[in-house]
Amino acid sequence: MKIGIPKEIKNHEYRVGATPSLVQSLIKAGHEVSIQQGAGEAIGFTDGDFKSVGALIVPTAEEVYRAEMIIKVKEPQPSEYPLLKEGQILFCFLHLAPDPEQTAALLKQKVVGIAFETVVDHKGRLPLLMPMSEVAGRIAIQAGANALHMVHGGRGVLLGGVPGVTPGKVVIIGGGVVGTQAAKMAVGLKADVTILDNNVQRLRDLDDLFRGKLKTLYSTPVTLEEEVVLADLVVGAVLIPGKCAPKLVTKEMVKKMKKGAVIVDVAIDQGGCVQTSRPTTHSDPIYIQDGVVHYCVANMPGACARTATIALTNSILPYALQIAKKGYKQALLEDPYLLPGLNVAFGKVTNENVAGDLGYEYYSPEDVLKSL
């Protein structure tokens, strides 16, 4: 199969869809890989590194997009839509539910869109989203701690405090991968940490994991509001795979928060779990609303692009090899865990949550594939 790796063009996105190691594995398996010139340069993967393992270096995105399968990190940007073609495999993060423009474009181009964020494993986990969630959860605390500085409009609170001064209060909404990693960082800084979740067993697991170093609370509208209004830093770590995140923190709650408190909404890729959140970029990451500092960067792991790229490509390699070897139809139909990754195909929405959120008719992925 001919596989293309384009250079990412989203704001300050320096990750790349393949490392030289991944490219080498694909080429050893008998596939052809073309990679756009300079695609990994910013994070230390030179054109020479890719060329040395057998990749073809091409100067333009147009040449990359001639491939049968495109492997990239972030969703295609508007300037890339015309480069997509019918039946082409697009293997990347898509986050379609909060993005009607992109969804319409992918349907129009009739691509086969396999989204990293909805591939599952035998335990129902999200193996391709997980490494980025780990990175984003850790970055959330770093970004939040920085946003608390006075120069950014924050309260001037040091999360860990100092002897004789109470530490900052961190409230994490959601006890999944993002929430757990955020908690590890916040606990490591000796902050006062509380995690809220509506899964009692998950709260038990977190309580055992952290051995009393944080507090766990069952999430209800009342407990959520009580915690949010007292927080110095709120981390939104809510996820329903493929679906827009629920708006758990309301505008009214934000108005009651301390002036200079910080919200880091990691769920912003799926629309955000705070009503006052809107996507920001690495070049302009924060804004202040109702006196509260909001950090809502839609590609947070891009801040640590080298670490994130290696973590992501370690996870996608077996799936990429499987799709390239068998073709998308056979690979998807034979793997019940890869199949949920199919979000769109030949002008039809094949993810139920995306269809429901955006008002499209839902088509079973099995039925669509078997009809081809």
N, C-alpha and C positions, 0 to 999 in steps of 0.2 A: 504494500500500500504506500502511496505517496502522502507524506505527512508534512504539514507546514507549521512553523513556530514563528508567529509575528512578534514584532516589538510592541509592548504595551504602550498605549497613548493616553490612558486616563491620567488625570492630574497627579503628578508626583508618584506614578506607579512604576517602580523599578524592578518588580518581580518579573520573572520570565517563565514561560510554560514548560521549559525543559532545561535541565542541567546537562553538561557534557556527558555525564554518566548515563542519564536517561536516554540521550540521543544514541550513545554507543550501544545500549541494550537494544534499541529499536533497529538499528542498522545491523547488528549481529543476528537479529531475528529475520533479516532479509528485506527490510523496508527501506524506503528512500526518505530522507529527512532534509528539508530545506529550512533554513532559519534566516530571518531578516538581519541584515548587517547591523551590528551594534546592539542586538536585542538584550544581551546580558552584560554589556560593557560596564554599566554603572555599578554592578555588584561583583565585579571581578571575574566574570566569565567572558573571555575575549573571543573574537571571531576565530582566532588561531586555535583556541581550545576546542571549539566546535569542529573546526575544519580537521583537526588532528584525529578526531574519532570518526571522520567520514561524512560529516554534514556538508551540504552544499550551501554556501553563503550567497544570498541574493540581496540586491540593493533596495528593493521596494516591497511594500506590503502587497501590491498587486500580484507580484510573482509568487509570494508565499500563499496567497489565497487561491492559487490554481490547484492546490493539493486536494486530495480526497477527504482528508481529515485535518482539521485545525485544532491544535492544542494550545490553549492560552490560559491566562489566569483570570482576568476580569472579563465581564460581559463586553461584547463589541460596542464600540462607540458609534454615534450616528454616521461619521465619515466612513466607517467600515461596513455599514449595512449594504451598500451597493456591490461590495466585493464578494459577498456571500452568494452561493448559487444552489439551485435545487438539488436535493439529495446529498449535499455536503455535510459531513459530520462536524459539528461544533462541540468540542469537549472542553468545558470551562465552567466557572461560576456564572450563573445567569441571573438569579434573584428576580424572576419575572413578575411575581405578584405585585410588587409596588412600582412596576415599570411598564405601564401600558404602551409607551412608545416603542420600546425595544421588542416587546411581545408582538406587536403588530408588524414590525419590520421582519422578524424571524418567520412569522407566518406568511408574509408576502413573499419572502425569498424561498420558502418551502425547505428550509434546512432541517437536518436531524439534530436537534439540540439536546445534548446529554449534559445535565447540570451536575457539577460536583456536589452541590449542597443537598441533593435528594437521593444520591446513591446510599444504600444501607448495607449493613453486614448482618450476619446470622443472629446477632443479639439486638438488632434494631437500631444500632448506633449509626452515626454518619461518618464513615471512615475518611472521606475526602474533605469534609468540612472540619473534622476534629483538629487536625494540626493547625489550621488557621484560627480556630476558636481558642486553642491553647495560646497562640501568639497574641491574639486580640485581648484575651482576658488579662494577660500579664501587662500588655501595653496600657490597658485601661487604667490601671493603678498608677503607672508612671505618668500618663497624660493627665490624670486627675490630680495627682500630687503637684504637678507643674502648674496646672490651671488654678490651683488654690493660691498661688503666689499673687501678691498684691499687684504686680505689674500687669497681670492678665485680668484684673478685676476680682480676683478671689479674696477669700476672707483672711488670708495671711496665716492659715493654720498649717503647722507641720504635722503630717499624719501620725508620725511616731511620737510626737511630743518630745519633751526633755524632762530630766528629773525635776519634780516639783510642778510640772504642768501636764494637764490631762492630754491624752492623744486625741487625734481627730476621729470623728465617728464616720465609718464607712458602712453604707447600706447597699447590699448586693441583691438585686431582684432576679432570682433564677439560680438554681443550684446545679445546673448542667456543667458542661465543660468550661464555658467562658466564666461562669460564676465561681467554679472551683479554683480555676487558675488565678482569677482576680483575688480570691480570698487568700490563696497561698502568698501572693505578693503583699497584700495588705497586712496579713498576720506577720509576715517577715519584717515589715516596717514597724511592727508593734502598735498598729492602729487598733481602735475599738471597732470590731467587725461584727456585723449581723447579716446573715443570709436569710432571705425569705423564699419559700417555694410552696407549692400546693400539693406536693407529693410527700406524704409523711415518711415513707420508707427512705426517700432520698435524704430527708432531713436527718433521719437516724444514721444513715451512712456518713453524712458530713460530720455529725456530732462525734462519731467514732474516729473518723479520719483526723479531725483537728484536736481531739482530746481536750476539749474544754477551752481551746484558745480563741474560739469565737462563739457567738450565740446563733441559734437557729430558731426561726419563727415560722409557723404556718401562715401562709399569705391569705389574708382576707382584705377587702377594701379598707376596713377600719385599722387593722394592724399595719397595713402598707402605708396609709396616710400618717399614722403616728410615728413611724420610723423615718419616713421621708422628710417630714418637717423638722426633725431634730438632726438630720444628717449634715455633715460637712461635705461628703462626697457620696453621690448615688451612682451606682453602676447598673445600667439596664442590660440584663443578660438573658432575655426571654427569647425562646425560639419555638415556633411550630413549623416543622419542615415544609418548605414550599409555599407557606401561607404568610400573609401580612401579619406582622407582630401585633398583638392586642395592645391597645393604648391603656396601660394599667395606671400610669401616673398622669393625672388630669391637670388641666390648666390651673384649676383651683388649688390643687396640692402644691404646684410650683409657686404660686403666689404666696403661699404660707411658709415657704422655705426661708432659711436664713439668707440675708443679703450676702452675696459673695460665695454662697455654697456652689458646688459644681455638680453637673450631671454629665456623665459619660454614657452615651446611648450606643452600646455595641450592637444593638438590634437594628440600627439604622439601615443596614443593607436590606432588611425586610420591612422597611418603612418606619421603624422606631417604635419603642414601647412607651414613649413620653409624648403627650399631646403637643408640647411646645418644641419638639425636635424637628429639625430639617437638615438634610445632608450638607456637610461641609467638606472641605478639601484639606490636604496637608499644607497647602500654601496659605490657607485662610481657615484654620481649624475651629476657631471658637467664635461665639457671639453671646451677648448678654440679653436675656429677656426676663422681665420682672425681677431684675437684680440678681438673677441666677446665671452663672457661667455654663454654657452648653458646649460640649465637645462632641461632635457628631460626624466624624470623618467616616466616609462610606467604604474606605479600603484601609482600615487601620493597620493590618499586618504589613502593608507596603512601607511603613515607617522603618521596619526591620527587614528589608527586602531580601537580603541574602539568607538569613536564618529561615524566613518564611518560604522562600523558593525551595531550599533544600528539603525542608519538612514536607512541603506539598508534593514535590516530585517523587520523594520516597514513597508516598502513598498512592500516587496515580499510576506509577509504572506498571503494576500487574494488570490494571484495567486497560491502559493504553495498548499493551501487548495483546490482550485478549481481543479488543475491538479490531486492531490492525490485522491480526491473524485470521479471524473468522468473518470480518465484516460486521457492520452494526446489527444487521437483522439477526444473524445466527447468535452473535454474542449476547444480545439483549434477551432473546427468547430462551436461551439455554441457562442464563444466570438470573434467578429471581431477585438477586440483590442489586444487580446492575440495572435491571429493568425499571425500577422506580426513578432512576436518573433521567429517563426519557421524558422531557417536558413538552417538546413540540416536535412534530414530524409531518412533513409534506402539507403544511398549512392547517394542521389540526393540533389542538391543545390536548396533550396526553397526561397531564398532571391535574388531578381533581381539585387540589387547593388553588392552583393558578387559575383554572377555569372558573371556579366559584368566586374568587376575589375579583376577577376582571370581567365576568359576565359572558364568558365564552361557553360554547357547548363542549362538554367533556367527551373524549373518545378513549376507550380502553387501549393502552399501549399494545397489548397482545393482539387485539383485533386490527389495529392499524398496521402493525408489522406483518401479520398473516395475510393481509389483503394486498400486500405489495408483490 
